[in-house]
Each structure stands twice: as structure tokens, then as C-alpha cells.
Amino acid sequence: MDGLAGCGANRAACLGVDHEIVRRLRERRQREQGELSYARDALLRLALLYPSPYRVAMSSLGYLQIYRLANERKRTICERAVLPDPDHLARHRATKTPLLTIESQRMVQDFSVLGISHAYELELSGIVDLLELAGLHPLARCRDHRDPLVVLGGPITFSNPRPSTAFADVVILGEAEETFAYLLERLEAEPSAAKGSKEAREALLNELANLPGYLIPSVHGDHLPPPAQASDEHLPARSSLWTPDAELSDMLLIEPERGCHRGCTFCVMRRSTNGGMRLVSPERLMDLVPSTVKRVGLVGAAVTDHPKIKTILRELIDDRGLRIGISSLRADRLDEDFVGLLYRGGYRSLTIALDAPSVRLRQAIKKNIKNEHIERVARMARDIGMRHIKVYVIVGLPGETDEDREELVQFVLELKKTIAVVLGLSPFIPKFNTPLADAPFAGESEIRRILRQLRQALAKKVELRGPGAREAYVEYRLAQGGVIHGEAAISVAHSDGSLAAWKKALGACAGVDRPRNFVDLIPGPTRRQTKLPMVAPSL
């Protein structure tokens, strides 16, 4: 399937595509490892798009999970296309080369279905770039049945997908394995509903609008439906490909658990999947890790809360000799045995979340992490020979004062006496489907003041990282925005894509644009679930 196969199989080859772009795609494909079967003669062709560059796309477990599941189907073939790196994006435009897939370098516009995985608000301009490179109008209302059906899903749908609806015909809310599988089944049976028949397309959209887990912008308008309840059938998500060219280089990604049983009031993943966590047994997980892989990434919202996590790590690290990565480390779950496993698995620093600058605020946001948890981790990391620890903190929380931040400064200065500290500062952004969905944003100028205050207090003592005030402002506007805010991404993509361009474009939009049922998207605080059922799902 790889490679240009002549004009009959690939119109792009007849249109004078840039050979350097084709060469880059072929090289990336050749450097990928893993196994995946394709239904080469399938009638339904799906191009799975990612609105960030390749290194990011190939580190997204959700994107790779849908890619694998789609290609396991006998009547669908799925290929990938990602936002070109900045130098090649300019080359695409200069040479008028259309967006091509990684696998066969086919024109994306020739596919019947385009699936977009959307993770982060500021990727909206990347969606515009992808669709325009594919030769499509970015706005759904300006396309018709002769164009591919554009389906959008991804982590953004756990919060606020409404800005994204400007570009999509169908939005799949929450976990997409089952809802996307049903959509593909319908399109396999009636491909003209994806591309070709106005009547079949309209019938499909009206059908999906009445099913849970689908948002049909042309039908639902400013109402945001709830996601469908997910089953365990497709757990665990896992990647079928890995590459040295990803952010998570040469790493197989797999989830030992899904969801989170904790109740942090700022987090969209709190009790997000059927009310808590669903766990995969160590035996099931080990069966799915191929013998050819050298690095494994354990991905989930609360991996270290898995009651068998150290059993999993011992087999991966001590028995199989693998390097590992974990997407989330909870300080209150780490002990000397755990830290020792991480060190043997390749860790030379630990990243942990404090999440609020003071004890008072951590109690307010239901974050059950204490100073002594972080202090203990610092001592263990030092004693085993790690270089530093990274501590992430949210600033600009509702009710936060200078005294709260002074408490953070004093705590971090004490902590650095034990081990070097990197402090990650993330401005608070209220998100839908959290108890703080309606909480105020501190504002760009106040966030700038807070960050300056902390930098001055910790200058030359602690390394500080994190987004700036303007990025926080743009993220907030999009997180609380609607279709008009999404459409602003078009002018951003047509300029330089900068935060300044975003701020200018959003200046013409209303402050917030919430769905009619916004009140339903503010859940109340919940107590921690203590009983965690173990599942060993079949695929």
C-alpha cells in the first residue's frame, strides 16, 4: 500500500506534487515499527487527521487507538494525515501540493470520510490548515454532500467542542470507540452517505442526532448533548505503531486504566468514564505488549492509582528489561519501592502535581495532596540519584491571594534544599463538565502579574516553565466559546498563527458563548470512589 502507485491509484501523482514532501512522508512511514493489517480493497476510505505535527500525533494514544480499530475492520481502510511541520507547511503552500496521507501519499480530498482528532483548543487553526490543504472549505456550512464527511472527536469533546463544530459535520462526544464503530458500519453499508448522495447524507445526520454520543451541529444548534456511556469492550487502548520521530520516541502506548476516581473540581477527567476508573488486569496488559518493543508508555488519567501498578512495573522493567513512561504520577502513591522501579525503568526526574499554591486552595479544589507527600518524594528522588523533580501548580484559582502564592514560594524554596526543582505554572482555565465550569478567569493582566510575581520571587533559584498569560487568555476564550469563536481560527490560520493573531481575531467575538444547557454541564462535587473493579476486557 505504501508509495505512489501511478495516476490510476493516486491523482496526486498527476498533479505535480512536491517530491520533497513525498520523500518526507515515505521516510516517516519507513521508520515506523509495529504491525497493522489493512483491508486493501475496502470501499470505504477514511483519512484520520491530526491538527498538530507528526511528533505530537504519534504520541496521541486516542488517535492511534482509532487508527488501529478502523484498520481492523474488513470494509474500511484508514490512512493518516497530520499538520505539516512549519517548514513543510510553507512548502505545501508554495508548491500548491495538497495534503497527502502518510501511508500511500494519496490526496486526502479523495477519501470519503475525514476523521479529526482534536485535543487542545489552540489546535483549531491547525484544523483550518488541514482542511484547506485538502482542498476543502474549512466551514461545514460551505461544504456539501460532494465533499467528504468530516467527523471530529478527541479529548476536547470531554469539555467544550462547540468551537470545533464550525468545521465538522459530525462530532463524536467522549470515548469514541463504539460510536465511531457504529458510524463506520453505517457508512460501509451505504458509502454514498459519506460522499455522493445528498439524501443519504441528510438521513444519516438525522439518525445520528437521535443517538447518544453524537453532536450534529446542523441539527443540535447551541445544545450540547451528553456523551454516550462507554463499555469495556475495547479496553485497553493501545498503539499499533511506534516511531523514533514521536515526542514519546520509540514508545508503545497502552492504558492500564481509564478515567479517574478522584474528585478534583477543576479537572474534566474527574470521574469521567462511567463514574470512575476502569482497570485492566496486569495479565491482560502484558499479553498485549509485543516482544519487539523496547519502551512502553502507560497512559491514563490516574495510572498510579491502579492497585496493581507495581506488579505491572516489575514485569515490564525487571522481568522484560523495558524502559517505561507514566503519564501521571501521584505523589501520595509513591514510596521507595515505586521510585526504585521508576529509576530502573529509565526515570531520571519525577513529575508530580501539587495543583494549587496553598494548603487552603488544595482543600478547596478537592486535591488530596499534602506538602509532606511532595517532600517525601523529593527525598526519595534525591537518595536514588535523580537530577530534579518537576512540580506542577495551577495559579489564578478562584479566591487565590498573594498570601497563597507566598506559601508556594516558601514551600518551593524549602524543597530545593533537598533536590533541584522545576516549577511548572499553569493558569487556571474553567472548563465545561467540571464543578468550576462557571468560575471566573483571573484575566490576562492578572495572570501576567501573578507569573511576574513568582518569577521575581524565585529568580535564579528555581527553573519556571509553563504557558504565558496571553496563551491562557486565548485558551479561556475558546474553552468558554461557541461557533463564532471557532470561526475566528480562519483568520488566525490565514495570518501568522500567533497568539497576537488569536487575540485580535477573538476581540470581535462575544466574551462567552455557552450552550443552552450549560447549567447541566456543571456537575456537583463528588466523593472519592474507593472500590475499584478490575476488568480484563476482550477485544
C-alpha positions as CSV (number, residue, x, y, z in Angstrom):
1,M,0.0,0.0,0.0
2,D,2.9,2.4,0.6
3,G,4.2,4.6,-2.1
4,L,2.8,6.3,-5.1
5,A,1.2,3.8,-7.4
6,G,0.7,5.7,-10.6
7,C,-2.0,8.1,-11.8
8,G,-4.8,5.5,-11.7
9,A,-4.4,4.9,-8.0
10,N,-3.3,8.4,-6.9
11,R,-4.4,11.6,-8.5
12,A,-1.8,13.5,-6.5
13,A,1.0,11.9,-8.7
14,C,-0.6,13.5,-11.7
15,L,-0.8,17.0,-10.2
16,G,2.9,17.7,-9.8
17,V,3.2,17.2,-6.1
18,D,6.4,18.3,-4.5
19,H,8.8,15.4,-4.4
20,E,10.5,16.6,-1.1
21,I,7.1,16.4,0.6
22,V,6.5,12.9,-0.7
23,R,10.0,11.8,0.3
24,R,9.4,13.1,3.9
25,L,6.2,11.1,4.1
26,R,7.8,7.9,2.8
27,E,10.8,8.3,5.2
28,R,8.5,8.7,8.2
29,R,6.5,5.6,7.2
30,Q,9.6,3.5,6.8
31,R,10.9,4.5,10.2
32,E,7.7,3.3,11.9
33,Q,7.6,0.0,13.7
34,G,4.8,-2.3,14.7
35,E,2.2,-4.4,12.9
36,L,-1.1,-3.4,11.3
37,S,-3.2,-5.1,8.7
38,Y,-5.1,-3.2,6.0
39,A,-8.2,-4.1,4.1
40,R,-6.6,-3.0,0.8
41,D,-9.7,-3.4,-1.3
42,A,-12.1,-1.8,1.1
43,L,-14.7,0.5,-0.4
44,L,-14.8,3.0,2.5
45,R,-11.7,5.1,2.7
46,L,-11.1,7.0,5.9
47,A,-8.3,9.6,6.4
48,L,-7.6,10.2,10.0
49,L,-6.3,13.8,10.5
50,Y,-4.4,15.4,13.4
51,P,-4.1,19.2,13.7
52,S,-0.6,19.2,15.1
53,P,2.7,18.0,13.6
54,Y,3.7,14.3,13.3
55,R,5.7,14.2,16.5
56,V,2.6,15.1,18.5
57,A,0.2,13.0,16.5
58,M,2.2,9.9,17.0
59,S,2.3,10.4,20.8
60,S,-1.5,10.6,21.0
61,L,-3.0,7.3,22.2
62,G,-6.5,8.2,21.3
63,Y,-5.5,9.0,17.7
64,L,-3.6,5.8,17.4
65,Q,-6.4,3.7,19.0
66,I,-9.0,4.9,16.5
67,Y,-6.4,4.3,13.7
68,R,-5.9,0.7,14.8
69,L,-9.5,-0.1,15.3
70,A,-10.6,1.4,12.0
71,N,-8.0,-0.8,10.2
72,E,-9.1,-3.9,12.0
73,R,-12.4,-3.6,10.0
74,K,-12.7,-5.6,6.8
75,R,-14.6,-3.0,4.8
76,T,-12.7,0.2,5.9
77,I,-9.2,1.3,5.1
78,C,-7.7,4.1,7.3
79,E,-4.7,6.2,6.5
80,R,-3.2,9.2,8.4
81,A,-2.5,12.8,7.6
82,V,-1.1,15.3,10.0
83,L,-0.4,19.0,10.1
84,P,2.9,19.5,8.2
85,D,5.9,20.8,10.2
86,P,6.2,24.6,9.8
87,D,8.8,24.4,7.0
88,H,6.8,21.9,5.0
89,L,3.5,23.8,5.6
90,A,5.1,26.7,3.8
91,R,6.4,24.3,1.1
92,H,2.9,22.9,0.6
93,R,1.6,26.4,0.0
94,A,4.4,27.5,-2.2
95,T,4.2,24.4,-4.4
96,K,0.4,24.0,-4.2
97,T,0.9,20.5,-3.0
98,P,-2.4,19.1,-1.5
99,L,-2.5,17.3,1.9
100,L,-1.3,13.7,1.4
101,T,-1.6,10.7,3.6
102,I,1.5,9.1,5.2
103,E,0.7,5.5,4.1
104,S,0.2,6.0,0.3
105,Q,0.6,9.7,-0.3
106,R,-2.9,9.9,-1.6
107,M,-4.8,13.1,-1.7
108,V,-6.9,13.5,1.4
109,Q,-9.7,15.0,-0.6
110,D,-10.2,11.7,-2.4
111,F,-11.2,9.9,0.8
112,S,-14.9,9.5,1.7
113,V,-14.5,10.3,5.4
114,L,-12.2,12.6,7.2
115,G,-11.8,12.0,10.9
116,I,-10.2,14.7,13.0
117,S,-8.7,14.1,16.5
118,H,-8.8,17.3,18.4
119,A,-7.1,17.6,21.8
120,Y,-6.4,21.3,22.6
121,E,-8.2,24.5,22.0
122,L,-5.5,26.3,20.1
123,E,-5.3,23.4,17.5
124,L,-8.4,25.0,15.8
125,S,-6.2,26.9,13.4
126,G,-4.5,23.6,12.6
127,I,-7.9,22.2,11.6
128,V,-8.3,25.1,9.2
129,D,-4.9,24.4,7.7
130,L,-5.6,20.7,7.3
131,L,-9.0,21.2,5.6
132,E,-7.7,24.0,3.3
133,L,-4.7,21.9,2.3
134,A,-7.1,19.1,1.5
135,G,-8.9,21.5,-0.9
136,L,-11.9,21.8,1.2
137,H,-13.7,24.9,2.6
138,P,-13.0,24.8,6.4
139,L,-16.6,25.7,7.3
140,A,-19.0,22.8,7.3
141,R,-21.8,25.1,6.2
142,C,-19.9,25.9,3.0
143,R,-19.4,22.2,2.0
144,D,-22.0,19.7,0.7
145,H,-22.6,16.0,0.0
146,R,-20.0,16.0,-2.8
147,D,-17.3,16.7,-0.2
148,P,-16.0,14.1,2.3
149,L,-17.9,13.7,5.6
150,V,-15.9,15.4,8.3
151,V,-16.1,13.7,11.7
152,L,-14.5,15.3,14.8
153,G,-13.7,13.7,18.1
154,G,-10.9,13.6,20.7
155,P,-10.2,14.9,24.3
156,I,-11.7,18.4,23.5
157,T,-15.2,16.8,23.5
158,F,-15.0,16.0,27.2
159,S,-15.1,19.7,27.7
160,N,-16.4,22.1,25.1
161,P,-16.4,21.0,21.4
162,R,-18.7,23.8,20.3
163,P,-15.9,26.0,18.6
164,S,-14.9,22.8,16.7
165,T,-18.4,22.4,15.3
166,A,-17.8,25.2,12.8
167,F,-15.7,22.7,10.9
168,A,-17.4,19.3,11.4
169,D,-20.5,17.5,10.0
170,V,-20.5,15.1,13.0
171,V,-18.9,15.4,16.4
172,I,-18.4,12.2,18.5
173,L,-18.6,13.1,22.2
174,G,-16.3,11.4,24.8
175,E,-14.9,8.0,24.3
176,A,-15.3,7.2,20.6
177,E,-14.6,3.5,20.1
178,E,-18.2,2.4,20.0
179,T,-19.9,5.4,18.5
180,F,-17.3,5.7,15.7
181,A,-17.6,2.0,15.0
182,Y,-21.3,2.3,14.6
183,L,-20.8,5.3,12.2
184,L,-18.3,3.3,10.1
185,E,-20.7,0.3,10.0
186,R,-23.4,2.6,8.6
187,L,-21.1,4.1,6.0
188,E,-19.7,0.7,5.0
189,A,-23.3,-0.3,4.2
190,E,-24.1,3.0,2.4
191,P,-20.9,4.7,1.3
192,S,-22.9,7.4,-0.6
193,A,-24.0,8.8,2.8
194,A,-20.3,9.8,3.4
195,K,-19.8,11.3,-0.1
196,G,-22.1,11.4,-3.1
197,S,-25.7,11.4,-2.1
198,K,-27.5,14.4,-0.5
199,E,-30.5,12.4,0.6
200,A,-28.3,9.6,2.2
201,R,-26.2,12.2,4.0
202,E,-29.2,14.0,5.4
203,A,-30.8,10.8,6.5
204,L,-27.6,9.7,8.3
205,L,-27.2,13.0,10.1
206,N,-30.8,13.0,11.3
207,E,-30.4,9.4,12.5
208,L,-27.2,10.2,14.4
209,A,-28.8,13.3,16.0
210,N,-31.2,11.0,17.9
211,L,-28.5,8.6,19.2
212,P,-26.4,9.2,22.3
213,G,-22.8,10.3,21.9
214,Y,-23.3,12.3,18.7
215,L,-23.4,16.0,18.2
216,I,-24.8,17.1,14.8
217,P,-24.2,20.8,14.5
218,S,-26.7,21.3,11.8
219,V,-29.4,19.7,14.0
220,H,-28.4,20.4,17.6
221,G,-27.5,24.0,17.2
222,D,-26.4,25.5,20.5
223,H,-27.4,22.5,22.6
224,L,-24.6,20.2,23.8
225,P,-25.7,16.6,24.2
226,P,-24.1,14.3,26.7
227,P,-21.5,11.7,25.7
228,A,-22.6,8.0,25.4
229,Q,-21.9,5.6,28.2
230,A,-18.8,3.6,27.2
231,S,-18.4,-0.2,27.7
232,D,-15.2,-2.1,28.4
233,E,-15.2,-4.0,25.1
234,H,-12.3,-2.0,23.6
235,L,-10.1,-1.6,26.6
236,P,-7.2,-1.2,26.8
237,A,-6.5,1.4,24.1
238,R,-3.1,0.7,22.6
239,S,-0.9,1.8,19.7
240,S,-0.1,-0.5,16.9
241,L,2.8,1.7,15.6
242,W,5.7,3.5,17.3
243,T,8.5,5.6,15.9
244,P,11.7,7.4,16.9
245,D,10.2,10.6,15.4
246,A,7.5,11.0,18.1
247,E,7.6,13.1,21.2
248,L,7.4,9.8,23.0
249,S,10.2,8.3,21.0
250,D,10.0,4.6,20.1
251,M,7.3,4.0,22.7
252,L,4.4,1.6,22.6
253,L,1.4,3.4,24.3
254,I,-1.1,1.4,26.3
255,E,-3.6,2.2,29.0
256,P,-3.7,0.2,32.2
257,E,-6.7,2.1,33.4
258,R,-9.2,4.6,32.0
259,G,-10.8,7.5,33.9
260,C,-10.2,8.8,37.4
261,H,-12.0,8.1,40.6
262,R,-10.8,11.3,42.3
263,G,-12.9,14.4,42.5
264,C,-10.6,17.4,41.7
265,T,-13.1,20.1,40.9
266,F,-11.0,21.7,38.0
267,C,-10.4,18.5,36.0
268,V,-12.5,17.3,33.1
269,M,-11.3,13.7,33.6
270,R,-12.7,13.5,37.2
271,R,-15.0,10.5,37.4
272,S,-15.2,10.9,33.6
273,T,-15.8,7.3,32.4
274,N,-18.8,5.6,33.9
275,G,-18.3,7.4,37.2
276,G,-14.8,6.4,38.0
277,M,-11.9,4.2,36.9
278,R,-11.9,1.1,34.9
279,L,-8.9,-1.1,35.4
280,V,-7.1,-3.6,33.1
281,S,-5.6,-6.6,34.7
282,P,-1.8,-7.0,34.6
283,E,-2.2,-10.3,32.8
284,R,-4.3,-8.7,30.0
285,L,-1.9,-5.8,29.7
286,M,1.2,-8.0,29.4
287,D,-0.4,-10.1,26.7
288,L,-0.7,-7.0,24.6
289,V,2.9,-5.7,24.9
290,P,4.8,-7.2,21.9
291,S,8.2,-8.7,22.5
292,T,9.8,-6.4,19.9
293,V,9.1,-3.2,21.8
294,K,11.8,-1.6,24.0
295,R,9.8,1.3,25.6
296,V,6.3,1.3,27.0
297,G,4.2,4.3,27.9
298,L,1.4,3.7,30.4
299,V,-1.3,6.2,29.7
300,G,-4.2,7.2,31.8
301,A,-5.6,10.0,34.0
302,A,-4.7,8.1,37.2
303,V,-2.2,5.4,36.3
304,T,-0.5,5.3,39.7
305,D,-3.9,4.7,41.4
306,H,-4.1,1.3,39.7
307,P,-4.0,-1.2,42.7
308,K,-1.6,-3.5,40.7
309,I,0.6,-0.8,39.2
310,K,3.8,-2.0,40.9
311,T,3.1,-5.6,39.7
312,I,2.8,-4.2,36.2
313,L,6.0,-2.2,36.5
314,R,8.0,-5.1,37.9
315,E,7.2,-7.3,35.0
316,L,7.8,-4.6,32.4
317,I,11.1,-3.3,34.0
318,D,12.6,-6.2,36.0
319,D,11.3,-9.2,34.0
320,R,11.4,-7.8,30.5
321,G,14.1,-5.1,30.8
322,L,11.9,-2.4,29.2
323,R,12.1,1.4,29.7
324,I,8.8,2.9,30.8
325,G,6.9,6.2,31.0
326,I,3.8,7.0,33.0
327,S,1.5,9.8,32.0
328,S,0.6,10.8,35.6
329,L,2.4,10.3,38.9
330,R,0.5,10.9,42.1
331,A,2.8,11.9,45.0
332,D,0.7,10.2,47.6
333,R,1.1,6.9,45.8
334,L,4.9,6.9,45.6
335,D,7.1,5.0,48.0
336,E,10.7,3.9,47.9
337,D,9.9,0.7,46.1
338,F,7.9,2.6,43.4
339,V,10.6,5.2,42.9
340,G,13.2,2.5,42.6
341,L,11.2,0.9,39.9
342,L,10.9,4.2,38.1
343,Y,14.7,4.7,38.3
344,R,15.3,1.2,36.9
345,G,12.8,1.9,34.2
346,G,14.8,4.9,33.0
347,Y,13.4,7.8,35.0
348,R,16.0,10.5,36.0
349,S,13.5,13.0,37.2
350,L,10.0,12.9,38.6
351,T,7.0,15.0,37.6
352,I,4.3,15.4,40.1
353,A,1.3,17.7,40.6
354,L,0.7,20.0,43.5
355,D,-2.1,21.7,41.6
356,A,-2.7,24.6,44.0
357,P,-0.3,27.0,45.6
358,S,-1.5,26.6,49.2
359,V,-3.0,24.0,51.5
360,R,-6.1,26.1,51.8
361,L,-6.7,26.1,48.0
362,R,-5.9,22.4,47.6
363,Q,-8.6,21.6,50.1
364,A,-11.0,24.0,48.2
365,I,-10.4,22.2,44.8
366,K,-10.6,18.7,46.4
367,K,-6.9,17.9,45.7
368,N,-5.8,15.5,48.4
369,I,-2.1,16.1,48.1
370,K,-0.2,17.3,51.2
371,N,3.1,19.1,51.5
372,E,4.6,16.1,53.2
373,H,3.8,13.9,50.2
374,I,5.9,16.2,47.9
375,E,8.7,16.5,50.5
376,R,8.9,12.7,50.8
377,V,9.1,12.3,47.0
378,A,11.9,14.9,46.9
379,R,13.9,12.9,49.5
380,M,13.4,9.6,47.7
381,A,14.3,11.1,44.3
382,R,17.5,12.6,45.8
383,D,18.5,9.5,47.6
384,I,18.2,7.3,44.5
385,G,20.2,9.8,42.3
386,M,17.6,11.6,40.3
387,R,18.5,15.0,38.9
388,H,15.4,17.0,39.9
389,I,11.7,16.9,40.4
390,K,9.1,18.8,38.4
391,V,6.2,20.2,40.4
392,Y,3.1,21.5,38.5
393,V,0.9,24.1,40.1
394,I,-2.3,25.9,38.9
395,V,-2.3,29.6,39.6
396,G,-5.1,32.2,39.3
397,L,-7.6,29.9,41.0
398,P,-10.9,31.4,42.3
399,G,-10.2,33.1,45.6
400,E,-6.4,32.9,45.3
401,T,-4.4,35.7,47.1
402,D,-0.9,36.9,47.3
403,E,-0.6,35.0,50.6
404,D,-1.4,31.7,48.8
405,R,1.4,32.3,46.4
406,E,3.8,33.3,49.1
407,E,3.1,30.0,50.7
408,L,4.1,28.3,47.4
409,V,7.3,30.3,47.2
410,Q,8.4,29.4,50.7
411,F,7.5,25.7,50.1
412,V,9.4,25.5,46.9
413,L,12.5,27.2,48.4
414,E,12.5,24.7,51.2
415,L,12.0,21.9,48.7
416,K,15.0,22.9,46.7
417,K,17.2,22.4,49.7
418,T,16.6,18.7,49.1
419,I,16.7,18.5,45.3
420,A,16.7,20.8,42.3
421,V,13.1,21.9,41.4
422,V,11.5,22.8,38.1
423,L,8.2,24.6,38.8
424,G,5.5,24.3,36.1
425,L,2.9,27.1,36.3
426,S,-0.4,26.6,34.6
427,P,-3.0,29.4,34.7
428,F,-6.5,28.2,35.8
429,I,-8.9,27.8,32.9
430,P,-12.5,26.9,33.8
431,K,-13.8,24.0,31.6
432,F,-17.2,22.6,31.0
433,N,-18.2,19.4,32.7
434,T,-16.4,20.4,35.9
435,P,-17.7,21.9,39.1
436,L,-15.7,25.0,38.3
437,A,-17.2,25.4,34.8
438,D,-18.7,28.8,35.7
439,A,-15.8,30.0,37.8
440,P,-14.1,33.3,36.8
441,F,-10.9,33.5,34.8
442,A,-8.4,35.8,36.5
443,G,-7.8,37.7,33.3
444,E,-4.7,38.2,31.1
445,S,-3.3,41.2,33.1
446,E,-3.8,39.5,36.4
447,I,-2.2,36.2,35.2
448,R,0.7,38.2,33.9
449,R,1.1,39.9,37.3
450,I,1.0,36.6,39.1
451,L,3.6,35.0,36.8
452,R,5.9,38.0,37.1
453,Q,5.5,37.9,40.9
454,L,6.5,34.3,41.1
455,R,9.4,34.7,38.7
456,Q,10.8,37.6,40.7
457,A,10.5,35.7,44.0
458,L,12.1,32.5,42.6
459,A,14.6,34.1,40.1
460,K,17.9,32.2,39.8
461,K,16.7,29.7,42.4
462,V,14.1,27.6,40.6
463,E,13.5,27.0,36.9
464,L,10.0,28.1,35.9
465,R,8.1,26.7,32.9
466,G,4.6,26.9,31.5
467,P,2.3,28.9,29.2
468,G,2.2,32.6,29.4
469,A,-0.7,35.0,30.1
470,R,-1.7,35.5,26.5
471,E,-1.9,31.8,25.8
472,A,-4.1,31.3,28.9
473,Y,-6.4,34.1,27.7
474,V,-6.8,32.6,24.3
475,E,-7.4,29.1,25.8
476,Y,-10.0,30.6,28.1
477,R,-11.9,32.4,25.3
478,L,-12.1,29.2,23.3
479,A,-12.9,26.9,26.3
480,Q,-15.9,29.2,27.0
481,G,-16.7,29.9,23.4
482,G,-19.0,28.8,20.6
483,V,-19.1,28.5,16.8
484,I,-18.1,32.1,16.2
485,H,-15.0,31.6,18.3
486,G,-14.1,28.6,16.2
487,E,-14.6,30.6,13.0
488,A,-12.0,33.1,14.3
489,A,-9.4,30.4,13.7
490,I,-9.7,31.0,10.0
491,S,-8.2,34.5,10.1
492,V,-5.6,33.2,12.5
493,A,-4.6,30.4,10.1
494,H,-4.5,33.0,7.3
495,S,-2.1,35.2,9.2
496,D,0.9,34.0,11.1
497,G,-0.9,31.7,13.6
498,S,0.5,33.7,16.5
499,L,-1.1,34.4,19.9
500,A,-1.4,38.0,18.8
501,A,-3.4,36.9,15.8
502,W,-5.6,34.9,18.1
503,K,-6.2,37.8,20.4
504,K,-7.1,40.1,17.5
505,A,-9.5,37.6,16.0
506,L,-11.2,36.8,19.3
507,G,-11.6,40.5,20.0
508,A,-14.5,40.6,17.7
509,C,-16.3,37.7,19.5
510,A,-18.6,37.8,22.5
511,G,-16.9,37.2,25.8
512,V,-18.5,33.8,26.3
513,D,-20.9,31.8,24.2
514,R,-22.3,28.9,26.2
515,P,-24.8,26.2,25.1
516,R,-28.4,26.5,26.1
517,N,-28.0,23.6,28.5
518,F,-24.8,25.0,30.2
519,V,-26.3,24.5,33.7
520,D,-26.4,20.8,33.0
521,L,-22.6,20.8,32.4
522,I,-21.7,21.9,35.9
523,P,-21.6,18.7,38.0
524,G,-21.6,18.9,41.8
525,P,-18.6,17.8,43.8
526,T,-18.4,14.1,44.4
527,R,-16.8,12.0,47.0
528,R,-13.9,9.7,46.1
529,Q,-14.9,6.2,45.0
530,T,-12.9,3.7,46.9
531,K,-14.0,0.4,45.3
532,L,-12.2,-0.1,42.0
533,P,-13.4,-3.1,39.9
534,M,-10.8,-4.9,37.9
535,V,-11.7,-5.7,34.4
536,A,-10.0,-7.9,31.8
537,P,-11.8,-6.9,28.7
538,S,-11.6,-8.8,25.4
539,L,-11.1,-7.0,22.0
